[in-house]
Amino acid sequence: MSTLRTVLVVGGGAAGNAVTILLRRAGYAVDLIEAKDDWNATAGSGITLQGNALRVLRELGVWERVQESGFGFGSVGITAPDGTVLHVQDDLRTGGDDLPATVGMQRPQLQQILIEAVRASGASVRLGTTAEILDQDANGVSVRLSDGTEGHYDLMIAADGLSSATRAAIGITPKPEPTGMAIWRIAAPRPAGVVRTDLAYGGPAYIAGYCPTSETTLYAYVVEANRDRASIPPESYADEMRRLTSSYGGHWPEITEHITDPAKVNYTWFDRLLVEGSWHRGRVVLVGDAAHCCPPTLAQGAALSLEDAWVLAQTLTGSDAWDDVLFQAYCERRIARVRPVVEASVQIGQWQLDGVRDADVPGLMGRTMTMLRELP
């Protein structure tokens, strides 16, 4: 029966790509549609992948390529704004002892690896395409796409991100909310001494950090209170980020030298979202940022999305009854995992906003990451 089932995946980010690969492996016919013509193949600077993300990437069959493309490390440093190292903590191996604690890599590299895996899976892919109209019946979902085609599917998976149009179309009303912080990011050459993530709390920004992404690259970021985007001309992005980073010591002067091109600087607000109750309506189910998002203070956004894909694929392939009971079980299993990560990620940022100097940031990070050692 499973070989006859059809699935439409809306969105080709981490969650959408991952669930497509896994469902194709199980023998389902999968169509993936992605709004961006280029499949988001060049967007983004860097990404921090902790062990629980690496565990799913290994299940997808792409771990070796990720390992070759990224930069693995096993600790995180806390520094003063002047660069003085205050503390180095070994990272937990949340994916198991046979995987690194953390791999940093360029986000476009990860996306390209997943794109190639989707292509190799035999899924049908249509780029520059969105779902415009959907209508459910007892047997599935009828969908009209923006390219004018129509289809009927046994299941529709909404992996269309934080501003998911599918989520709104099926009447799930929660929307992302800003947390009060924003982040400046850039990819840059890696100074030779940068071999792990270092974080400075305080100085002109709330948080200043960097992560090696290959033997020659890193991505660097600074976090401040969010501002009206309209008040920040894009052509000034490099100046704005450099204004914040120029007060930091250690490796920051060398990094700051490369913050010159405003087109390479990304500015994004921190948001939070957790859809409560149920992540589905009929035969339409949410995964990834469409269901939840958290500030990157724990570097768990992509990891949680990959876990969603893994758990949903396990759930679907483990039962012939694709019904409310099945989808609710998936939701409850994931919410129990996602909620503490979202709450901890937001709390760490809130302590910074409130100026709480004795906040137990390392303790909260450690407790939350310990939980993630368990299978999702």
N, C-alpha and C positions, 0 to 999 in steps of 0.2 A: 504493500500500500504506500509506503513512504516514497518510492520512486515516482509515483504519480502526483505527489503533492507539489504545489507551486507556491512560491514565496516571492513577494516584492519587497525589496529592501530600499528604503528611501534615505539616501545620504551615504556618501563614501568616505567618511572619516574613520577613526580607529574602530568604533563599535560596528559601523555598517560593513566595513571591509572584513573585520574578524568574523562576524556572524555569517557573512556570505561564504567565506572559505570553509567554515565548519559545516554549514548546511549542504554545501555542494559535496563535501566529503561524505556526508551521510546519504547522498543520492537524491536530494531534492532538486527540482528545477528552480533556479534562482535568477530573478532579474534584479539588477542593481541600477538605480538611477541616481544621478548626482547633479546638483544645480550648476556647479562650476564647470565650464568647458575644459579647464585644465586639470580637473580632479584634485584641486588644491595641492598640486604637486610641488609648488615652489613656495608656498606660504609658510611663514613662521621662522623663528630663529633656532631655538634649541628646545630640547625636552629632557627631563630627568625621569628615567624609568627605573623604578625600584623593583625589588625581587618579585612581588606579586604580579607586576606587569610582565616581567620577563618570563614568568611561569606560563602565562597565556601565550606569549609569543612563541615559546617552545612548542606548545600544543598546536599552534598554527603552522609549524614547520619552518619558521623563519629565524629561529634563534641564532643559528650560526652566522647568518648574514648581518644580524643586528650586532652580534659580538664583534665581527670584523669591522663594521662601520663606525661603532661607537667607542667610548672610553670607559672602561670599568674601574670602579674604585670601591672602597669599603669603609670610608669614614667621612665625617663631616666636621668642619672646624668652626668654632665661634671666635670671632676676632673683635677687637676694639675698632672704632672708626679709623684710627691711625694705622691699622694693619697688624697690631700686636696680637698674636695668637693667644687667646685666653684659655681655650679648652679644645681638645680633639676627642670626639666620641666615635667609637666603632659603630657602624650602621648595623641594624639587624638584617639578617638575610631572610626577608619575608617570603621569598620564593623557594626556600629550602637551602640546605648547605651546599648543594651542587650547582648553585647559580650565584653570581656576584650579588652583593647587596644592592648595588646601583650601577646603572650604565647611563652616561650622558651621551646624547647624539643629536645631530642636526635634524630638526623636525622634517624637512623635506626628504632627507634620506630615509627616515622611517616610513613616510608616506609612500615613497617610491617602492620600497620593499614590499609593502602591503599591496600596492597596486599590481605589482608583478605577480604576487601570489593569487590575487583575485582573478587576473587574466588566466593564469595557469589552471585555475580550478574549473574553467569552462563556463562560468557564469556569464549571462548576457548583460552587457554594460551599456548604458546610454548616458552620455554626458550632456551637460547643458539642458537637462530635462528635470521637470518637477511634476508632482502629482497635483492636478487641479481640482478634480471632482472625485469623491469616493462615495460609494453606496454599498451598505452591507446587507447581506441576507443571511439565512441560516447556514449557508454553506461556505461563506467567504466574503470577499470584498471585490466589488467592481470598481475599476479605477480608470479615469480618463487622464492621460498625460498631456503635458504641454506641447508635445510634438504631434498631437492629434490622434495618437493611437489609444486604443482601449484594451483592457484585459481584465480577466477575472482570476483571482488568486485565493488560495486556501488561507493565506495569512499575509498581512502587511506589517512590516517591522519599521517603526519610525525611528530612524537614526539620524534625523535631520537637525540635530544640534540644539543649542540653548534657546534659540528663537523658533523652535519647531512649529511649522505651519500645520503639520499633521496633528500634533498635540491639541492645538486650538480647534482643528476641524472635527475632532471626535468629542469635543466638549470637556476636555480636561483643562481647567481654568487657571491653575497656578502659573505665575510668570516669574522669571528671575528678578531678584532684587539686589540693588547695589549694596555693598557692605561699607562703603565709605573710603575705600582705598583704590589706588590705581597703580599700574606697573609699567615701567619703561623697560624695553628689552632690545638687545642688539646681539648679533653674532659678530665675533671678532677673532683675531689670531690669539692663540693660547700662549701666554708667557710660560717659559719652561718650568717654573716652579709651581704652576697650578696643576695639582694632581688629584684634587677632590673638590667638593663644594665647600666654600667658606661663606659664612654669613656674619655680617656686622649689623647689630641692632643699635639704632641711634645714629647720631650725626645729622646731617641735613635731610636725610630720608629716614623712614621708619626701618627699612630693611635694605641692605645692599648685599648682593650675592653674585656668585658666578658658578658655572658648572662646566668642566671640560667636556667637549663633545667629540673630539677625535685627537689624534696626535698633534694636530696643527690648529685646532679651533676650540673655541668655547662660546657659551652665551652668557651675557652679563645682564643684570637687572637691578633696578632700584624701585622701591615702593614708597609712594607718598599718598597724601590725602587726595581723593579724586577731585578733579576740577571740571568745569564745563568744557567739554571738548571743543565747542565752537569758539572758545576763547584762546585756543592754542592752534595757531596756523601750522599746518603740516610741514611747511618749509622751515619751521623753527624747532622741529623735534630733536635734531642733533644738539642744538644749543641748549635746549631744556634739559636733556639727559646729561649732557656734559656739565651743566651747572651743578647738578646734584652729585655726580661722581667725582668731580675735581677736588672735593674736600676729603676724600678717603685716601688712606695710605696703603702700604703693602704693595700688592700687584695692581692696584687701581690706576696709578699714573700711566702705566704701560697700556692698560686697557683703554683708558680715556683718550689716549692719543688717536685711537682708531674710531672714535665716535664723531664722525665728520659728515656722513651722508644721511640727511634726514629721511630719505626713502628707505633706508635700512633699519630705521628705528620704529619699533611698534609700541603704541600706547593703548592700554586696555584697562577698563575698570574691572575690579573684583566684583563678582556676583555670587549669589547663593541661590540654590533652588533644591527643593526636595518635594516631589509629588507624593503626597500621602494617600493612603487608602487603596488605590489600584492604579496600575500602570497600563491598563488595557481597557478597551471598549469593544466588546465582541471579538472580532478577529483582527484587531489592530492593537499592537503592543509597542510600548516605548522601550528604548535602550539608550544608554549613555547620557549625554548632556540633555537630551530631550526629557529625561526623567529626573536628572539631578546634576548639580554642578557645585563646586566648592572653590574657594580661593586657593591658589597654588602654594600655600604656606606649608603643606605637607607633600606636595608633588604627587598627588594621587588622582588628578582628573582623568588622565588617559588610562591609568591602571584600573580605576573603577569602571570605565567604559569597556575596556577589554574583558574584565570579569563579567560584566553584564552579558556580553556576547557569548562567552563560554558557558555561563549558567543557562542562558536561554536555549542555546543549542542542545545542551544536555537534556534540558527539560522537554524540548520538542521531540528529540529522537528517542526519548525514553518512554513515550506514550503515543498510542494511536488516537486518543481522545483529546483533541485540541479544543478545550472548553474552558468555561470560566474558572472551574476548580484548578485546572492546570496553570492558567495564567496568573491566578491569584497566588498560587504556591510559589511561582517564580518571583512575583513581586514581594511577597513577605520575606522570602529568603534574602533577597537583595536589600530591602530596606533595613533589615537588621544589621547588615554589613555597612551600608552607605551612611546611615544616620550618624553614627559616632564619628566618622571621618569628616562629614560636612560640619558637624558641630565643633569638632576640635579645630578644623581649619579656620573657621570663622572666629573662634575664641582667641586663637593666637593673634590674629589681626586686631581683634577688638582690644586686647591688652595693650597693643602698641598705640592704637588710637587714643586710649584712655590714659596713656602714660603710666601704666602700672609697672614700676621698676622691679618689684619683687615677684613678678609673675613666673610661674613654674613652666616656662616654655619647653625646656628640655624634657621635663617630666611628662607633660601632656603628649609631646611628640613620641616619647618612648612607649607610653602606655598604649597609644593608638596604634603605633606600628607593630607592637607585640601582638595585638589582636589580628593583624593582617597576615601573620604567619600561618594561621589556619586556612584551610581551603575555603574558597568563597561559597 
